[in-house]
Amino acid sequence: MRRRLALLLAVLFFATAAFSQSCIVSTAADSGLVFPAADTFPCIDAGQPYSNAIQIRMPGAFHGIINIDSMVITSITGLPSGISYAFNPSLTLYPDSNTCISFYGTTNDSLGTYPLTFNGYAVITTDTTGTQTYSLTQLAQISDAPIPTYQLTITYVGDTSCNKPVYTGISSTKPDVGLSIYPNPGNGLFQISVKQRLPDLSWLVINDMLGKTIYTQAIQPDGSFSSSLDLTKYAKGVYILLLKSGSVLASEKIVIE
């Protein structure tokens, strides 16, 4: 019954792959359980079409005494809205086999990191307990069990560093977009405005001086922009306001007194 379910799910997900870019199994995945590593995987640019793939390789055993007969991934949750996934060749993994998972679509979700959860079950065999079926949640409780862990990161267009902000200095650069914030310095309550019409989906991003993003807000391409900003819960000090729109990056220092 489980094998029939796995085959049915495999057919459904393989059909989905026809709507994404090609996802070809590569021997590069032989270097580890998941390739490439999550911290080197390309970010998702908010509001832009996206398509990239990872490789998963299933080992035949772990801890030297636990053999994996098969693993079935029934779903992946935690994805940003608008992002889908597809498998090639299958979501069923057997010992020493590889599969490819492509992630594709367009999302306007908040900037940040989205940890993924791989759901399903695995059939494993040991000398002491024989053959048993574990959910991936149960299997993850065993040290060093080969459960895929991964994350996707949404960023603004043009941010090539993924985990680091493009700009962390405190000097002000102001392309002609009419970016202003007042009162500045202030007590944490600010008013932000952009006078120039922005032709593309844009983002306001605020970083602290360590480069940590503490606030993001999307700006729809429908005219000038004005919004209140409440930073009263943050410590006094200097922060950096970034406006990212297409190839334009405007920045302004924010001081909370």
N, C-alpha and C positions, 0 to 999 in steps of 0.2 A: 504493500500500500504506500509506504514512504517513497519507494523508488518510482512508482507511478506519479505521485505528487511532484517529485523532483523533476521528472521528465516533462510533465505538463508545464511547470513553472519555467523550465528551461526554454520550451517552445515559445512561451509568451514573451520572455525577455529577449530572446533572440530576434523575434519579430520587431520588437521595439528598436533594436539596433539598426534597422533599415532606415530609421529617421535621423540617425546621428552620423557624424563622420566616422570613417573606418576605424576600427579598434582591432589591431593586429597583435596577436600574441608574440612576444619577443623573448629571446633567451636571456635578455638583460635581467629579467626577473630572477634568474638563477642565483644572483648575488645576495638575495635576502627574501624575507617573506613578502614584502611589498616594495615595489620599485616604480617610480623614484620615491625617495623619502618625502614625507609630508612637508618638511621645511624647504624643499627645493621645488615643490610642485607649483606651476604657474598660478598666480592669483586670478580671481574672477573680477574683471572690470565691471563695476555697476552700470547697468543700462546697456551693456554691449553683448552681442552674441558670443557664446563661449563654447569651446569643445576641447577637452583634453582627456587623456586616458592614463590609468595606472595598471600595473601588472601584479597579480598575486600568484605566488608559488606555494603549493601545499607540500610540506615535507612528509616523509613516510612515517616518521616517529619523532617523539620528543622525550626527554629524560632517559632515553635508551631502553625504556621498558614499556612505554605507552605507544601502541601502533594506531595509526589513523586509517580506518577502512574507507571513509568518505566524509566529506563535509558539504552541506547544502546551505547556501546563503539564500534565504527566502525573501529578504528585503533589506534595504539600506535606509535608515531614517536619520533625521537631523539635517537634511539638505536644505539649503536656502530655497525659498519659493521661486518657482520658475526654472529650477535646475532639475533635470531628470538624469537617469542612468540607464545603461544597457550593457549586457554581458556578451562576450565572444570568447570561446565558443559556447560556454554553458556556465550556469551558476552552481553546478555540481563539481566539486574538486575531489580527485582521487590522489593517492600517494604519488608524489613527484610529478604532479601535473600543474600546468599554468592556466590562468584565465586572464582576460583583459576586461576592464570595466571602464567605459567611457562616461564622462559627465558632460552634459551639454544643455544649452538653453540660455535664457536671458533673465537676470534677476535685478530687482530694485530694492532688495532687502538692505537693512542697515549694514554699514561697514563693520568688519570684524571677522572673528574665527568661528566656524561652525563645525564642531566635532561630529563625526559620523558614527552611527551604531550599526554594526552588521548583525542582523538577526538570522536565526536558522538553527540547525542542529548538526551534530557530528556523531558518527558511529566509530567508537574506539575499542581497542582490545588490549587487555593486560593479562599476565599470567595468573594474577590473583583473583580478579573479578570477572574474567571472561569478556565477552562482547556486550557492550551497553551503548545506549543512545543518550547523549547529553545535549541539552540546549546550548547554544553558544554562550549564553549568560552563565550557565553552570560551568562550562568548560573554561571560561575566563577566570574562574576562581582557582584553577590549577596553575601553579607558578610556571611561567614560560610557555604556556599553551599557545599554539599558533593561531590566535584570533586576530584578524586584521584590525588595526586601529588607524584611523586617518582623520584628516580634517581638511575643509575647504576654507579659503580666506577670500572675503570680498574687499576690494579696495577701490580707490578712485582711478579713473583713467590716467595713465601716465606714471603711476607709482610702480616702478620696476623692482623695488626692494622687498615688497610684500610684507615683511615683518618690521620694517623700519620706516619712519616718515621720510618724505623727500626733503623736508625743510625743518631744521630744528634751531636755527639761529634766532636772534631777537631783533635784528635790523628789519626795517619795513621796506617791502617792495610792493609797488602799487601800479600794475598795468591799468590802462584806462577802462576800468569796468565800474568805477564809482563805488568801490568797497569802502564802507565806513562803519565805525563802531563808537558808540558814545553812551554815557560819559566814560571816558577812559583817561586816567585811572578811574575805577569805580568800586562800589562795595560788593559787586558780584551780580548786580542787575544791569544788563546792557541792552541796547537796541542796535541791531545790525541791519544795514541796508545795502542793496546793490542797485545802482541807478540804471546801468546798462542792461538791455535785454539779453539774456543768455540763450543762445540758439540750441544748446544741448542740455540734457539732464546734467545737473551740476551738484557739487557737494560742498557743504561747510564742514570743516574738520578742525577740532581744537585739540592740540597736544600740550602736555606739560613739558617742562624743560628736560625731562629724561626721555622724551620722545613717545610717551604713552598717550594713546588717543583716549580722551575722556568724553568726547561728544562728537556726534555726526548728525547731519540733517540734509536731506535731499532738497534740491531746488528744482522745481519743474520749469521747463523752458516756455514760460507763458508771460513774460514781461518782467518788469522790475520786481524787486524782492525786498520785503521788510519783515523783521521778526524780533520778538523779545527773546532774551537769552538769560536764563537764571543759572548762575554759577556759584550761588551763595554757599552751597554745601562743600565747596572746594577750599583748600587752604589759601591764605594770602600769598601772593607771589606773581610771577610772570608766566604767561601762557602764550601760545602761538595759534592764531586764527589763520586757517588756510581756506582759500576759495579755489576749487578745482573745477574747471569747465573746459572740456576739450584739451587743447594744448596750452591753455592759459592757467598759470598758477599765481594767484595774488595772495599776499600774506600781510598780517598786521599783528603787532604785539598787543596783548591784553594784560592789564595790570589790575589785580584785585588787592585793594588796600584794607 
